[in-house]
Amino acid sequence: MGYSSPPESISSPTIAGRKRYKTVNFVTIMVNKYVRLTLACTLAVLTAISAQIVVKIGPIPYTMQNFAVILSGLVLGKYGALAQLIYLAMIALGIPAGAGYKGGLGVLFGYTAGYLWMFPISAFIMGLIREKVYRTGSSKELFLLWLGSLVAVTPMYLAGFAVFYEFASGNSGLLNWCISIASKLGFNFSGFWAVFFATVLVFVPQDLFMDHVLALIVFKYVHSLLREKGYDLP
């Protein structure tokens, strides 16, 4: 007996179906990329806005930028780094997106530059943690994300401290400010530990218990909204 090929009437719909699937799949990919880029640009602008919510406590302003950095990672996953790279590009181009409506390369090479440099890294780490942890939105998952947010901002704190310490080592005004901050809160620190206290420890409580909690609340809302519109998390 000889082998006969399947009738054209059977094979053609199969080929047509595959073509339709590829087309739909391509469109879906392009739409997801468009949504991801739109979210990244939106979060970059949000970071710029949050930089203007300032509590002036000295050379290092306390802003709400941690909220936007953590939210970038939560919403975009590892692509949260893209939002923060766009934000840094805005500053580099002279757009007044830094704290106090400052822009230009000087902002990226000043004594607070260490924090800024790590924005993309912290958003990336937060994104990786979200991709590994978040599934159903349970209280346990949200708690783990909150703990993970401290891990995510650690590079930001360390780089911020290192750069500021380098400047403070040759600037008595910056060093004396660090010592005064520690003294006002009842600590008798000097030198290295005074700078570490004023550039890291003094910010941790408000970052962790206000900025990061707010980021988680907004993330849950954004996630629900994306699902309603038929989009999954990047």
MODELLER restraints for C-alpha pairs under 7 A, 6 or more apart:
rsr = mdl.restraints
at = mdl.atoms
rsr.add(forms.Gaussian(group=physical.xy_distance, feature=features.Distance(at['CA:36:A'], at['CA:234:A']), mean=6.76, stdev=0.5))
rsr.add(forms.Gaussian(group=physical.xy_distance, feature=features.Distance(at['CA:40:A'], at['CA:80:A']), mean=6.90, stdev=0.5))
rsr.add(forms.Gaussian(group=physical.xy_distance, feature=features.Distance(at['CA:40:A'], at['CA:82:A']), mean=6.27, stdev=0.5))
rsr.add(forms.Gaussian(group=physical.xy_distance, feature=features.Distance(at['CA:40:A'], at['CA:83:A']), mean=4.24, stdev=0.5))
rsr.add(forms.Gaussian(group=physical.xy_distance, feature=features.Distance(at['CA:41:A'], at['CA:83:A']), mean=6.00, stdev=0.5))
rsr.add(forms.Gaussian(group=physical.xy_distance, feature=features.Distance(at['CA:41:A'], at['CA:86:A']), mean=6.98, stdev=0.5))
rsr.add(forms.Gaussian(group=physical.xy_distance, feature=features.Distance(at['CA:43:A'], at['CA:68:A']), mean=6.77, stdev=0.5))
rsr.add(forms.Gaussian(group=physical.xy_distance, feature=features.Distance(at['CA:43:A'], at['CA:72:A']), mean=6.19, stdev=0.5))
rsr.add(forms.Gaussian(group=physical.xy_distance, feature=features.Distance(at['CA:43:A'], at['CA:83:A']), mean=5.83, stdev=0.5))
rsr.add(forms.Gaussian(group=physical.xy_distance, feature=features.Distance(at['CA:44:A'], at['CA:83:A']), mean=4.95, stdev=0.5))
rsr.add(forms.Gaussian(group=physical.xy_distance, feature=features.Distance(at['CA:44:A'], at['CA:84:A']), mean=5.91, stdev=0.5))
rsr.add(forms.Gaussian(group=physical.xy_distance, feature=features.Distance(at['CA:44:A'], at['CA:86:A']), mean=6.04, stdev=0.5))
rsr.add(forms.Gaussian(group=physical.xy_distance, feature=features.Distance(at['CA:44:A'], at['CA:87:A']), mean=4.79, stdev=0.5))
rsr.add(forms.Gaussian(group=physical.xy_distance, feature=features.Distance(at['CA:46:A'], at['CA:68:A']), mean=6.41, stdev=0.5))
rsr.add(forms.Gaussian(group=physical.xy_distance, feature=features.Distance(at['CA:47:A'], at['CA:65:A']), mean=5.63, stdev=0.5))
rsr.add(forms.Gaussian(group=physical.xy_distance, feature=features.Distance(at['CA:47:A'], at['CA:68:A']), mean=5.09, stdev=0.5))
rsr.add(forms.Gaussian(group=physical.xy_distance, feature=features.Distance(at['CA:48:A'], at['CA:97:A']), mean=4.62, stdev=0.5))
rsr.add(forms.Gaussian(group=physical.xy_distance, feature=features.Distance(at['CA:48:A'], at['CA:98:A']), mean=6.32, stdev=0.5))
rsr.add(forms.Gaussian(group=physical.xy_distance, feature=features.Distance(at['CA:50:A'], at['CA:63:A']), mean=6.60, stdev=0.5))
rsr.add(forms.Gaussian(group=physical.xy_distance, feature=features.Distance(at['CA:50:A'], at['CA:64:A']), mean=4.91, stdev=0.5))
rsr.add(forms.Gaussian(group=physical.xy_distance, feature=features.Distance(at['CA:50:A'], at['CA:65:A']), mean=5.22, stdev=0.5))
rsr.add(forms.Gaussian(group=physical.xy_distance, feature=features.Distance(at['CA:50:A'], at['CA:68:A']), mean=7.00, stdev=0.5))
rsr.add(forms.Gaussian(group=physical.xy_distance, feature=features.Distance(at['CA:51:A'], at['CA:63:A']), mean=5.38, stdev=0.5))
rsr.add(forms.Gaussian(group=physical.xy_distance, feature=features.Distance(at['CA:51:A'], at['CA:64:A']), mean=6.01, stdev=0.5))
rsr.add(forms.Gaussian(group=physical.xy_distance, feature=features.Distance(at['CA:51:A'], at['CA:65:A']), mean=5.41, stdev=0.5))
rsr.add(forms.Gaussian(group=physical.xy_distance, feature=features.Distance(at['CA:51:A'], at['CA:98:A']), mean=5.95, stdev=0.5))
rsr.add(forms.Gaussian(group=physical.xy_distance, feature=features.Distance(at['CA:51:A'], at['CA:99:A']), mean=4.64, stdev=0.5))
rsr.add(forms.Gaussian(group=physical.xy_distance, feature=features.Distance(at['CA:52:A'], at['CA:63:A']), mean=6.85, stdev=0.5))
rsr.add(forms.Gaussian(group=physical.xy_distance, feature=features.Distance(at['CA:52:A'], at['CA:99:A']), mean=5.32, stdev=0.5))
rsr.add(forms.Gaussian(group=physical.xy_distance, feature=features.Distance(at['CA:52:A'], at['CA:100:A']), mean=5.80, stdev=0.5))
rsr.add(forms.Gaussian(group=physical.xy_distance, feature=features.Distance(at['CA:52:A'], at['CA:101:A']), mean=6.76, stdev=0.5))
rsr.add(forms.Gaussian(group=physical.xy_distance, feature=features.Distance(at['CA:53:A'], at['CA:63:A']), mean=5.42, stdev=0.5))
rsr.add(forms.Gaussian(group=physical.xy_distance, feature=features.Distance(at['CA:53:A'], at['CA:64:A']), mean=6.02, stdev=0.5))
rsr.add(forms.Gaussian(group=physical.xy_distance, feature=features.Distance(at['CA:54:A'], at['CA:61:A']), mean=6.18, stdev=0.5))
rsr.add(forms.Gaussian(group=physical.xy_distance, feature=features.Distance(at['CA:54:A'], at['CA:62:A']), mean=5.50, stdev=0.5))
rsr.add(forms.Gaussian(group=physical.xy_distance, feature=features.Distance(at['CA:54:A'], at['CA:63:A']), mean=4.60, stdev=0.5))
rsr.add(forms.Gaussian(group=physical.xy_distance, feature=features.Distance(at['CA:55:A'], at['CA:61:A']), mean=6.02, stdev=0.5))
rsr.add(forms.Gaussian(group=physical.xy_distance, feature=features.Distance(at['CA:55:A'], at['CA:62:A']), mean=5.00, stdev=0.5))
rsr.add(forms.Gaussian(group=physical.xy_distance, feature=features.Distance(at['CA:55:A'], at['CA:63:A']), mean=6.43, stdev=0.5))
rsr.add(forms.Gaussian(group=physical.xy_distance, feature=features.Distance(at['CA:56:A'], at['CA:62:A']), mean=6.25, stdev=0.5))
rsr.add(forms.Gaussian(group=physical.xy_distance, feature=features.Distance(at['CA:60:A'], at['CA:112:A']), mean=6.74, stdev=0.5))
rsr.add(forms.Gaussian(group=physical.xy_distance, feature=features.Distance(at['CA:64:A'], at['CA:211:A']), mean=6.53, stdev=0.5))
rsr.add(forms.Gaussian(group=physical.xy_distance, feature=features.Distance(at['CA:66:A'], at['CA:207:A']), mean=6.64, stdev=0.5))
rsr.add(forms.Gaussian(group=physical.xy_distance, feature=features.Distance(at['CA:66:A'], at['CA:211:A']), mean=6.09, stdev=0.5))
rsr.add(forms.Gaussian(group=physical.xy_distance, feature=features.Distance(at['CA:67:A'], at['CA:211:A']), mean=4.48, stdev=0.5))
rsr.add(forms.Gaussian(group=physical.xy_distance, feature=features.Distance(at['CA:67:A'], at['CA:212:A']), mean=5.66, stdev=0.5))
rsr.add(forms.Gaussian(group=physical.xy_distance, feature=features.Distance(at['CA:67:A'], at['CA:214:A']), mean=6.89, stdev=0.5))
rsr.add(forms.Gaussian(group=physical.xy_distance, feature=features.Distance(at['CA:67:A'], at['CA:215:A']), mean=5.40, stdev=0.5))
rsr.add(forms.Gaussian(group=physical.xy_distance, feature=features.Distance(at['CA:69:A'], at['CA:119:A']), mean=6.32, stdev=0.5))
rsr.add(forms.Gaussian(group=physical.xy_distance, feature=features.Distance(at['CA:69:A'], at['CA:123:A']), mean=5.45, stdev=0.5))
rsr.add(forms.Gaussian(group=physical.xy_distance, feature=features.Distance(at['CA:70:A'], at['CA:123:A']), mean=5.81, stdev=0.5))
rsr.add(forms.Gaussian(group=physical.xy_distance, feature=features.Distance(at['CA:70:A'], at['CA:126:A']), mean=6.37, stdev=0.5))
rsr.add(forms.Gaussian(group=physical.xy_distance, feature=features.Distance(at['CA:70:A'], at['CA:149:A']), mean=6.83, stdev=0.5))
rsr.add(forms.Gaussian(group=physical.xy_distance, feature=features.Distance(at['CA:70:A'], at['CA:212:A']), mean=6.62, stdev=0.5))
rsr.add(forms.Gaussian(group=physical.xy_distance, feature=features.Distance(at['CA:70:A'], at['CA:215:A']), mean=6.38, stdev=0.5))
rsr.add(forms.Gaussian(group=physical.xy_distance, feature=features.Distance(at['CA:71:A'], at['CA:215:A']), mean=5.07, stdev=0.5))
rsr.add(forms.Gaussian(group=physical.xy_distance, feature=features.Distance(at['CA:71:A'], at['CA:219:A']), mean=6.47, stdev=0.5))
rsr.add(forms.Gaussian(group=physical.xy_distance, feature=features.Distance(at['CA:72:A'], at['CA:80:A']), mean=4.53, stdev=0.5))
rsr.add(forms.Gaussian(group=physical.xy_distance, feature=features.Distance(at['CA:72:A'], at['CA:83:A']), mean=6.61, stdev=0.5))
rsr.add(forms.Gaussian(group=physical.xy_distance, feature=features.Distance(at['CA:72:A'], at['CA:123:A']), mean=5.94, stdev=0.5))
rsr.add(forms.Gaussian(group=physical.xy_distance, feature=features.Distance(at['CA:73:A'], at['CA:80:A']), mean=4.33, stdev=0.5))
rsr.add(forms.Gaussian(group=physical.xy_distance, feature=features.Distance(at['CA:73:A'], at['CA:123:A']), mean=4.45, stdev=0.5))
rsr.add(forms.Gaussian(group=physical.xy_distance, feature=features.Distance(at['CA:73:A'], at['CA:124:A']), mean=5.92, stdev=0.5))
rsr.add(forms.Gaussian(group=physical.xy_distance, feature=features.Distance(at['CA:73:A'], at['CA:126:A']), mean=4.84, stdev=0.5))
rsr.add(forms.Gaussian(group=physical.xy_distance, feature=features.Distance(at['CA:73:A'], at['CA:127:A']), mean=3.95, stdev=0.5))
rsr.add(forms.Gaussian(group=physical.xy_distance, feature=features.Distance(at['CA:74:A'], at['CA:126:A']), mean=6.40, stdev=0.5))
rsr.add(forms.Gaussian(group=physical.xy_distance, feature=features.Distance(at['CA:74:A'], at['CA:127:A']), mean=5.48, stdev=0.5))
rsr.add(forms.Gaussian(group=physical.xy_distance, feature=features.Distance(at['CA:74:A'], at['CA:130:A']), mean=5.90, stdev=0.5))
rsr.add(forms.Gaussian(group=physical.xy_distance, feature=features.Distance(at['CA:74:A'], at['CA:219:A']), mean=6.45, stdev=0.5))
rsr.add(forms.Gaussian(group=physical.xy_distance, feature=features.Distance(at['CA:75:A'], at['CA:219:A']), mean=6.24, stdev=0.5))
rsr.add(forms.Gaussian(group=physical.xy_distance, feature=features.Distance(at['CA:75:A'], at['CA:233:A']), mean=6.78, stdev=0.5))
rsr.add(forms.Gaussian(group=physical.xy_distance, feature=features.Distance(at['CA:76:A'], at['CA:127:A']), mean=6.61, stdev=0.5))
rsr.add(forms.Gaussian(group=physical.xy_distance, feature=features.Distance(at['CA:76:A'], at['CA:233:A']), mean=6.85, stdev=0.5))
rsr.add(forms.Gaussian(group=physical.xy_distance, feature=features.Distance(at['CA:76:A'], at['CA:234:A']), mean=5.28, stdev=0.5))
rsr.add(forms.Gaussian(group=physical.xy_distance, feature=features.Distance(at['CA:77:A'], at['CA:124:A']), mean=7.00, stdev=0.5))
rsr.add(forms.Gaussian(group=physical.xy_distance, feature=features.Distance(at['CA:77:A'], at['CA:127:A']), mean=3.54, stdev=0.5))
rsr.add(forms.Gaussian(group=physical.xy_distance, feature=features.Distance(at['CA:77:A'], at['CA:128:A']), mean=5.99, stdev=0.5))
rsr.add(forms.Gaussian(group=physical.xy_distance, feature=features.Distance(at['CA:77:A'], at['CA:130:A']), mean=6.34, stdev=0.5))
rsr.add(forms.Gaussian(group=physical.xy_distance, feature=features.Distance(at['CA:77:A'], at['CA:131:A']), mean=6.12, stdev=0.5))
rsr.add(forms.Gaussian(group=physical.xy_distance, feature=features.Distance(at['CA:77:A'], at['CA:234:A']), mean=6.11, stdev=0.5))
rsr.add(forms.Gaussian(group=physical.xy_distance, feature=features.Distance(at['CA:78:A'], at['CA:124:A']), mean=4.50, stdev=0.5))
rsr.add(forms.Gaussian(group=physical.xy_distance, feature=features.Distance(at['CA:78:A'], at['CA:125:A']), mean=6.90, stdev=0.5))
rsr.add(forms.Gaussian(group=physical.xy_distance, feature=features.Distance(at['CA:78:A'], at['CA:127:A']), mean=4.23, stdev=0.5))
rsr.add(forms.Gaussian(group=physical.xy_distance, feature=features.Distance(at['CA:78:A'], at['CA:128:A']), mean=5.42, stdev=0.5))
rsr.add(forms.Gaussian(group=physical.xy_distance, feature=features.Distance(at['CA:79:A'], at['CA:124:A']), mean=6.61, stdev=0.5))
rsr.add(forms.Gaussian(group=physical.xy_distance, feature=features.Distance(at['CA:80:A'], at['CA:123:A']), mean=5.16, stdev=0.5))
rsr.add(forms.Gaussian(group=physical.xy_distance, feature=features.Distance(at['CA:80:A'], at['CA:124:A']), mean=5.66, stdev=0.5))
rsr.add(forms.Gaussian(group=physical.xy_distance, feature=features.Distance(at['CA:80:A'], at['CA:127:A']), mean=6.31, stdev=0.5))
rsr.add(forms.Gaussian(group=physical.xy_distance, feature=features.Distance(at['CA:81:A'], at['CA:120:A']), mean=4.14, stdev=0.5))
rsr.add(forms.Gaussian(group=physical.xy_distance, feature=features.Distance(at['CA:81:A'], at['CA:121:A']), mean=6.39, stdev=0.5))
rsr.add(forms.Gaussian(group=physical.xy_distance, feature=features.Distance(at['CA:81:A'], at['CA:123:A']), mean=5.17, stdev=0.5))
rsr.add(forms.Gaussian(group=physical.xy_distance, feature=features.Distance(at['CA:81:A'], at['CA:124:A']), mean=4.92, stdev=0.5))
rsr.add(forms.Gaussian(group=physical.xy_distance, feature=features.Distance(at['CA:82:A'], at['CA:120:A']), mean=6.97, stdev=0.5))
rsr.add(forms.Gaussian(group=physical.xy_distance, feature=features.Distance(at['CA:84:A'], at['CA:119:A']), mean=5.92, stdev=0.5))
rsr.add(forms.Gaussian(group=physical.xy_distance, feature=features.Distance(at['CA:84:A'], at['CA:120:A']), mean=4.95, stdev=0.5))
rsr.add(forms.Gaussian(group=physical.xy_distance, feature=features.Distance(at['CA:85:A'], at['CA:120:A']), mean=5.97, stdev=0.5))
rsr.add(forms.Gaussian(group=physical.xy_distance, feature=features.Distance(at['CA:90:A'], at['CA:97:A']), mean=6.68, stdev=0.5))
rsr.add(forms.Gaussian(group=physical.xy_distance, feature=features.Distance(at['CA:91:A'], at['CA:97:A']), mean=5.68, stdev=0.5))
rsr.add(forms.Gaussian(group=physical.xy_distance, feature=features.Distance(at['CA:91:A'], at['CA:98:A']), mean=6.43, stdev=0.5))
rsr.add(forms.Gaussian(group=physical.xy_distance, feature=features.Distance(at['CA:91:A'], at['CA:103:A']), mean=4.69, stdev=0.5))
rsr.add(forms.Gaussian(group=physical.xy_distance, feature=features.Distance(at['CA:91:A'], at['CA:104:A']), mean=5.41, stdev=0.5))
rsr.add(forms.Gaussian(group=physical.xy_distance, feature=features.Distance(at['CA:92:A'], at['CA:103:A']), mean=6.68, stdev=0.5))
rsr.add(forms.Gaussian(group=physical.xy_distance, feature=features.Distance(at['CA:92:A'], at['CA:104:A']), mean=4.82, stdev=0.5))
rsr.add(forms.Gaussian(group=physical.xy_distance, feature=features.Distance(at['CA:92:A'], at['CA:105:A']), mean=4.98, stdev=0.5))
rsr.add(forms.Gaussian(group=physical.xy_distance, feature=features.Distance(at['CA:93:A'], at['CA:104:A']), mean=6.02, stdev=0.5))
rsr.add(forms.Gaussian(group=physical.xy_distance, feature=features.Distance(at['CA:94:A'], at['CA:103:A']), mean=4.47, stdev=0.5))
rsr.add(forms.Gaussian(group=physical.xy_distance, feature=features.Distance(at['CA:94:A'], at['CA:104:A']), mean=4.06, stdev=0.5))
rsr.add(forms.Gaussian(group=physical.xy_distance, feature=features.Distance(at['CA:95:A'], at['CA:103:A']), mean=5.17, stdev=0.5))
rsr.add(forms.Gaussian(group=physical.xy_distance, feature=features.Distance(at['CA:96:A'], at['CA:102:A']), mean=4.49, stdev=0.5))
rsr.add(forms.Gaussian(group=physical.xy_distance, feature=features.Distance(at['CA:96:A'], at['CA:103:A']), mean=4.26, stdev=0.5))
rsr.add(forms.Gaussian(group=physical.xy_distance, feature=features.Distance(at['CA:97:A'], at['CA:103:A']), mean=5.95, stdev=0.5))
rsr.add(forms.Gaussian(group=physical.xy_distance, feature=features.Distance(at['CA:107:A'], at['CA:113:A']), mean=6.59, stdev=0.5))
rsr.add(forms.Gaussian(group=physical.xy_distance, feature=features.Distance(at['CA:111:A'], at['CA:163:A']), mean=5.99, stdev=0.5))
rsr.add(forms.Gaussian(group=physical.xy_distance, feature=features.Distance(at['CA:111:A'], at['CA:164:A']), mean=4.84, stdev=0.5))
rsr.add(forms.Gaussian(group=physical.xy_distance, feature=features.Distance(at['CA:111:A'], at['CA:167:A']), mean=6.03, stdev=0.5))
rsr.add(forms.Gaussian(group=physical.xy_distance, feature=features.Distance(at['CA:112:A'], at['CA:160:A']), mean=6.17, stdev=0.5))
rsr.add(forms.Gaussian(group=physical.xy_distance, feature=features.Distance(at['CA:112:A'], at['CA:163:A']), mean=6.99, stdev=0.5))
rsr.add(forms.Gaussian(group=physical.xy_distance, feature=features.Distance(at['CA:112:A'], at['CA:164:A']), mean=6.19, stdev=0.5))
rsr.add(forms.Gaussian(group=physical.xy_distance, feature=features.Distance(at['CA:113:A'], at['CA:160:A']), mean=6.82, stdev=0.5))
rsr.add(forms.Gaussian(group=physical.xy_distance, feature=features.Distance(at['CA:113:A'], at['CA:163:A']), mean=6.99, stdev=0.5))
rsr.add(forms.Gaussian(group=physical.xy_distance, feature=features.Distance(at['CA:114:A'], at['CA:156:A']), mean=6.97, stdev=0.5))
rsr.add(forms.Gaussian(group=physical.xy_distance, feature=features.Distance(at['CA:114:A'], at['CA:159:A']), mean=4.62, stdev=0.5))
rsr.add(forms.Gaussian(group=physical.xy_distance, feature=features.Distance(at['CA:114:A'], at['CA:160:A']), mean=4.01, stdev=0.5))
rsr.add(forms.Gaussian(group=physical.xy_distance, feature=features.Distance(at['CA:114:A'], at['CA:163:A']), mean=5.38, stdev=0.5))
rsr.add(forms.Gaussian(group=physical.xy_distance, feature=features.Distance(at['CA:115:A'], at['CA:156:A']), mean=4.92, stdev=0.5))
rsr.add(forms.Gaussian(group=physical.xy_distance, feature=features.Distance(at['CA:115:A'], at['CA:157:A']), mean=6.52, stdev=0.5))
rsr.add(forms.Gaussian(group=physical.xy_distance, feature=features.Distance(at['CA:115:A'], at['CA:159:A']), mean=6.01, stdev=0.5))
rsr.add(forms.Gaussian(group=physical.xy_distance, feature=features.Distance(at['CA:115:A'], at['CA:160:A']), mean=4.34, stdev=0.5))
rsr.add(forms.Gaussian(group=physical.xy_distance, feature=features.Distance(at['CA:118:A'], at['CA:155:A']), mean=6.30, stdev=0.5))
rsr.add(forms.Gaussian(group=physical.xy_distance, feature=features.Distance(at['CA:118:A'], at['CA:156:A']), mean=4.87, stdev=0.5))
rsr.add(forms.Gaussian(group=physical.xy_distance, feature=features.Distance(at['CA:119:A'], at['CA:156:A']), mean=6.66, stdev=0.5))
rsr.add(forms.Gaussian(group=physical.xy_distance, feature=features.Distance(at['CA:122:A'], at['CA:152:A']), mean=4.80, stdev=0.5))
rsr.add(forms.Gaussian(group=physical.xy_distance, feature=features.Distance(at['CA:122:A'], at['CA:153:A']), mean=5.24, stdev=0.5))
rsr.add(forms.Gaussian(group=physical.xy_distance, feature=features.Distance(at['CA:122:A'], at['CA:155:A']), mean=6.67, stdev=0.5))
rsr.add(forms.Gaussian(group=physical.xy_distance, feature=features.Distance(at['CA:122:A'], at['CA:156:A']), mean=6.61, stdev=0.5))
rsr.add(forms.Gaussian(group=physical.xy_distance, feature=features.Distance(at['CA:125:A'], at['CA:152:A']), mean=5.22, stdev=0.5))
rsr.add(forms.Gaussian(group=physical.xy_distance, feature=features.Distance(at['CA:126:A'], at['CA:148:A']), mean=6.89, stdev=0.5))
rsr.add(forms.Gaussian(group=physical.xy_distance, feature=features.Distance(at['CA:126:A'], at['CA:149:A']), mean=6.14, stdev=0.5))
rsr.add(forms.Gaussian(group=physical.xy_distance, feature=features.Distance(at['CA:126:A'], at['CA:152:A']), mean=5.20, stdev=0.5))
rsr.add(forms.Gaussian(group=physical.xy_distance, feature=features.Distance(at['CA:129:A'], at['CA:148:A']), mean=6.56, stdev=0.5))
rsr.add(forms.Gaussian(group=physical.xy_distance, feature=features.Distance(at['CA:130:A'], at['CA:145:A']), mean=6.54, stdev=0.5))
rsr.add(forms.Gaussian(group=physical.xy_distance, feature=features.Distance(at['CA:133:A'], at['CA:141:A']), mean=6.20, stdev=0.5))
rsr.add(forms.Gaussian(group=physical.xy_distance, feature=features.Distance(at['CA:134:A'], at['CA:141:A']), mean=5.80, stdev=0.5))
rsr.add(forms.Gaussian(group=physical.xy_distance, feature=features.Distance(at['CA:146:A'], at['CA:212:A']), mean=6.80, stdev=0.5))
rsr.add(forms.Gaussian(group=physical.xy_distance, feature=features.Distance(at['CA:149:A'], at['CA:212:A']), mean=6.88, stdev=0.5))
rsr.add(forms.Gaussian(group=physical.xy_distance, feature=features.Distance(at['CA:150:A'], at['CA:208:A']), mean=6.90, stdev=0.5))
rsr.add(forms.Gaussian(group=physical.xy_distance, feature=features.Distance(at['CA:157:A'], at['CA:200:A']), mean=5.64, stdev=0.5))
rsr.add(forms.Gaussian(group=physical.xy_distance, feature=features.Distance(at['CA:160:A'], at['CA:199:A']), mean=6.96, stdev=0.5))
rsr.add(forms.Gaussian(group=physical.xy_distance, feature=features.Distance(at['CA:161:A'], at['CA:196:A']), mean=6.11, stdev=0.5))
rsr.add(forms.Gaussian(group=physical.xy_distance, feature=features.Distance(at['CA:161:A'], at['CA:199:A']), mean=5.57, stdev=0.5))
rsr.add(forms.Gaussian(group=physical.xy_distance, feature=features.Distance(at['CA:161:A'], at['CA:200:A']), mean=6.63, stdev=0.5))
rsr.add(forms.Gaussian(group=physical.xy_distance, feature=features.Distance(at['CA:165:A'], at['CA:195:A']), mean=6.33, stdev=0.5))
rsr.add(forms.Gaussian(group=physical.xy_distance, feature=features.Distance(at['CA:168:A'], at['CA:174:A']), mean=5.12, stdev=0.5))
rsr.add(forms.Gaussian(group=physical.xy_distance, feature=features.Distance(at['CA:168:A'], at['CA:175:A']), mean=5.10, stdev=0.5))
rsr.add(forms.Gaussian(group=physical.xy_distance, feature=features.Distance(at['CA:175:A'], at['CA:195:A']), mean=6.87, stdev=0.5))
rsr.add(forms.Gaussian(group=physical.xy_distance, feature=features.Distance(at['CA:178:A'], at['CA:194:A']), mean=5.38, stdev=0.5))
rsr.add(forms.Gaussian(group=physical.xy_distance, feature=features.Distance(at['CA:178:A'], at['CA:195:A']), mean=5.29, stdev=0.5))
rsr.add(forms.Gaussian(group=physical.xy_distance, feature=features.Distance(at['CA:178:A'], at['CA:198:A']), mean=5.24, stdev=0.5))
rsr.add(forms.Gaussian(group=physical.xy_distance, feature=features.Distance(at['CA:179:A'], at['CA:189:A']), mean=6.26, stdev=0.5))
rsr.add(forms.Gaussian(group=physical.xy_distance, feature=features.Distance(at['CA:179:A'], at['CA:190:A']), mean=5.80, stdev=0.5))
rsr.add(forms.Gaussian(group=physical.xy_distance, feature=features.Distance(at['CA:179:A'], at['CA:194:A']), mean=5.20, stdev=0.5))
rsr.add(forms.Gaussian(group=physical.xy_distance, feature=features.Distance(at['CA:181:A'], at['CA:198:A']), mean=6.25, stdev=0.5))
rsr.add(forms.Gaussian(group=physical.xy_distance, feature=features.Distance(at['CA:182:A'], at['CA:188:A']), mean=6.59, stdev=0.5))
rsr.add(forms.Gaussian(group=physical.xy_distance, feature=features.Distance(at['CA:182:A'], at['CA:189:A']), mean=6.33, stdev=0.5))
rsr.add(forms.Gaussian(group=physical.xy_distance, feature=features.Distance(at['CA:182:A'], at['CA:194:A']), mean=6.24, stdev=0.5))
rsr.add(forms.Gaussian(group=physical.xy_distance, feature=features.Distance(at['CA:182:A'], at['CA:197:A']), mean=6.64, stdev=0.5))
rsr.add(forms.Gaussian(group=physical.xy_distance, feature=features.Distance(at['CA:182:A'], at['CA:198:A']), mean=6.64, stdev=0.5))
rsr.add(forms.Gaussian(group=physical.xy_distance, feature=features.Distance(at['CA:226:A'], at['CA:232:A']), mean=6.50, stdev=0.5))
